């Protein structure tokens, strides 16, 4: 099985490059927008990129796929895909968007690949084999910068503004700065690369975050157990960080019970 998973990981890297190129091409001729709910949009590119990924996986392996746009069902071996994460950034012409591809086998996140075409960055990790940015090994920050920690925060309407406000207040009170940049997948990927010290969101979907979780873990970081309690199908909170601040951000998020690791 390990060889089969290694083959799929290599395939995911090449597939991410193809999907990223297709998304970039669509961006030059952005079509009509689909409003899924207020402040949550899909474009023609979202559907086209997911269709490409599904077709390539089906033709090569016949594996199950769960995607943001067209759904899917859990399986012992299943790909979990966000065709474009950071869609608002994509629509507005800013570079912070990406394609995210993860592979689960037996309930473990075995492979994660995230490509940010406008930033020329490709993140990849295979469980037990390390994490890489453009083929160079990467590590979480370890707070080696010596400055105040910086945590990126994502936002979801599934939790109240008051809850997010309380989390931000708690971070500031603990001497932790915060950012919001509009892509959960890239926020957690940047944690793996040591470009921020953590990522937290009080509710997020699996397709946004699974690839990033294996990136962080393979880069020496800590995450909560996102897949507990139907996280794959219903989503969950995500806390991911350099280990030195794990308890601090769990406390800030009022999610101390998640500080059991993943």
C-alpha positions in Angstrom: 0.0 0.0 0.0 2.9 2.4 0.7 4.1 2.2 -2.9 0.6 2.9 -4.1 0.3 5.9 -1.8 3.7 7.2 -3.0 2.6 6.9 -6.6 -0.5 8.9 -5.8 1.5 11.6 -4.0 3.7 12.0 -7.1 0.6 12.1 -9.2 -1.0 14.8 -7.0 2.0 17.1 -7.5 1.7 16.9 -11.2 -2.1 17.2 -11.1 -1.8 20.3 -8.9 0.4 21.9 -11.5 -2.1 21.1 -14.3 -5.0 22.3 -12.2 -3.2 25.5 -11.2 -2.5 26.3 -14.9 -6.2 25.8 -15.8 -7.3 28.1 -13.0 -4.8 30.7 -14.1 -6.1 30.5 -17.6 -9.7 30.9 -16.5 -8.8 33.9 -14.4 -7.8 35.8 -17.5 -11.4 35.4 -18.7 -13.4 35.4 -15.5 -17.0 34.5 -16.2 -20.2 34.8 -14.3 -20.2 34.3 -10.5 -22.3 31.9 -8.5 -23.3 33.2 -5.0 -23.6 30.1 -2.8 -24.4 32.3 0.2 -23.5 35.9 1.2 -19.7 36.4 0.8 -19.2 32.9 -0.6 -18.9 32.6 -4.3 -17.9 30.1 -7.0 -16.7 30.8 -10.5 -16.7 28.8 -13.7 -13.1 28.1 -12.8 -14.0 26.4 -9.5 -16.2 23.9 -11.4 -13.8 23.4 -14.3 -10.8 22.8 -12.1 -12.7 20.3 -9.9 -14.0 18.5 -13.0 -10.4 18.2 -14.3 -9.1 16.8 -11.0 -12.0 14.3 -10.8 -11.4 13.2 -14.3 -7.7 12.7 -13.9 -8.1 10.8 -10.6 -10.8 8.6 -12.0 -8.9 7.8 -15.2 -5.7 7.0 -13.4 -6.9 5.3 -10.2 -10.7 5.1 -10.0 -10.6 6.5 -6.5 -13.3 8.4 -4.6 -13.2 12.2 -4.5 -14.8 14.7 -2.2 -14.8 18.2 -3.7 -16.0 21.6 -2.5 -18.3 22.1 -5.5 -19.6 18.7 -6.3 -19.4 16.8 -3.1 -18.7 13.1 -2.7 -18.8 10.4 -0.1 -16.2 9.2 2.4 -14.3 6.0 1.5 -11.3 4.1 2.9 -9.2 5.8 0.3 -10.5 9.2 -0.8 -9.2 12.5 -2.3 -10.4 15.7 -0.8 -10.1 18.7 -3.1 -10.6 22.5 -3.1 -10.4 23.6 -6.7 -9.8 27.2 -5.7 -9.3 28.3 -2.1 -9.4 32.0 -1.6 -12.0 32.6 -4.3 -12.7 36.2 -3.3 -9.0 36.9 -3.7 -9.1 35.1 -7.1 -12.1 37.2 -8.2 -10.5 40.5 -7.1 -7.2 39.9 -8.8 -5.0 39.4 -5.8 -2.4 36.6 -5.8 -3.4 34.8 -2.6 -5.4 31.8 -3.9 -4.5 28.2 -4.5 -5.6 24.7 -5.4 -5.6 22.2 -2.6 -5.4 18.4 -3.0 -5.3 15.9 -0.1 -5.4 12.1 0.0 -6.8 10.1 3.0 -6.3 6.4 3.5 -7.7 4.5 6.4 -8.6 7.8 8.1 -5.0 9.1 7.9 -4.0 12.2 5.8 -1.3 10.6 3.7 -0.6 13.3 1.1 -1.1 17.0 0.8 -0.3 19.3 -2.1 -1.1 23.0 -2.4 -0.2 25.1 -5.4 -0.4 29.0 -5.4 0.2 29.7 -9.1 0.4 33.5 -8.8 3.0 33.2 -6.1 5.0 30.5 -7.8 4.8 28.3 -4.7 4.1 24.5 -4.6 3.8 22.9 -1.1 3.9 19.1 -0.8 4.0 16.6 2.0 3.8 12.8 2.2 3.1 11.4 5.7 6.4 10.3 7.2 8.5 11.8 4.4 8.8 15.5 5.3 7.3 18.7 3.9 8.6 20.8 1.0 8.1 24.2 -0.6 9.3 24.2 -4.3 11.3 21.0 -3.5 13.1 22.6 -0.6 12.5 21.2 2.9 10.5 23.4 5.2 9.9 23.7 8.9 7.6 25.6 11.2 9.0 28.7 12.8 10.0 27.4 16.2 9.7 31.1 17.1 13.3 31.4 16.0 12.6 35.0 14.7 12.5 36.1 18.4 9.6 38.5 17.8 5.9 38.3 18.9 4.1 35.3 17.4 1.8 36.0 14.4 -1.3 33.8 14.0 -3.5 34.0 10.9 -7.2 33.8 11.6 -9.8 32.5 9.2 -13.5 33.4 9.4 -16.6 31.4 8.8 -20.2 32.5 9.2 -20.9 29.3 11.1 -19.5 31.0 14.2 -20.5 34.4 15.5 -18.5 37.6 15.1 -18.6 37.8 18.9 -16.7 34.5 19.1 -14.1 35.6 16.7 -13.8 38.9 18.4 -13.2 37.2 21.8 -10.5 35.0 20.2 -8.8 38.1 18.7 -8.9 39.9 22.1 -7.4 36.8 23.8 -4.6 36.6 21.3 -3.8 40.3 21.7 -3.9 40.0 25.5 -1.4 37.2 25.3 1.0 39.2 23.1 0.1 37.4 19.8 -0.5 39.4 16.7 -3.1 38.3 14.1 -3.7 38.5 10.4 -6.6 37.6 8.0 -5.5 37.0 4.4 -8.4 35.1 2.9 -7.2 31.6 2.2 -7.3 28.9 4.9 -5.2 26.5 2.8 -2.4 29.1 2.3 -2.7 30.3 5.9 -1.9 26.8 7.2 0.7 26.2 4.4 2.5 29.4 5.5 2.5 28.0 9.1 4.3 24.9 7.8 6.8 27.1 6.0 7.5 29.2 9.1 6.1 32.3 7.5 3.6 32.7 10.3 3.5 30.9 13.6 0.0 29.5 13.5 -3.4 29.3 11.8 -6.8 29.1 13.6 -10.4 29.1 12.4 -13.4 28.3 14.6 -15.0 26.3 11.8 -13.6 25.2 8.4 -14.4 22.5 5.9 -12.1 19.5 5.2 -11.3 20.5 1.6 -9.9 23.8 2.8 -7.5 22.3 5.4 -6.6 18.6 5.1 -3.6 19.2 2.7 -2.3 21.9 5.0 -2.6 19.6 8.1 -0.1 17.1 6.8 2.2 19.9 5.7 2.3 21.3 9.2 2.7 17.9 10.9 5.5 16.9 8.5 7.2 20.3 9.0 7.4 19.7 12.8 4.2 21.6 13.8 1.2 20.8 15.9 -2.5 20.5 14.9 -5.6 19.4 16.7 -7.3 16.3 15.5 -9.5 17.9 12.8 -11.1 14.6 11.6 -12.7 13.8 14.9 -16.5 13.9 15.2 -17.3 13.8 11.5 -14.8 16.5 10.6 -14.4 15.1 7.1 -18.0 15.7 6.2 -19.2 18.4 8.6 -16.0 20.4 9.2 -14.4 21.4 12.6 -12.3 24.0 14.2 -8.7 24.0 13.1 -5.7 25.0 15.3 -2.3 24.6 13.7 1.0 26.1 14.9 4.6 25.8 15.8 4.4 23.7 19.0 5.7 26.5 21.3 2.3 28.3 21.2 -0.1 25.4 20.9 -1.7 25.8 24.3 -1.8 29.6 24.0 -3.8 29.6 20.8 -6.1 26.8 22.0 -6.8 29.0 25.1 -7.4 32.0 22.9 -9.9 30.1 20.8 -11.7 28.9 23.9 -11.0 25.4 22.7 -8.7 24.1 25.4 -10.1 20.6 25.0 -8.6 20.5 21.4 -5.1 20.7 22.9 -4.7 16.9 22.7 -3.0 17.1 19.4 -3.7 15.2 16.2 
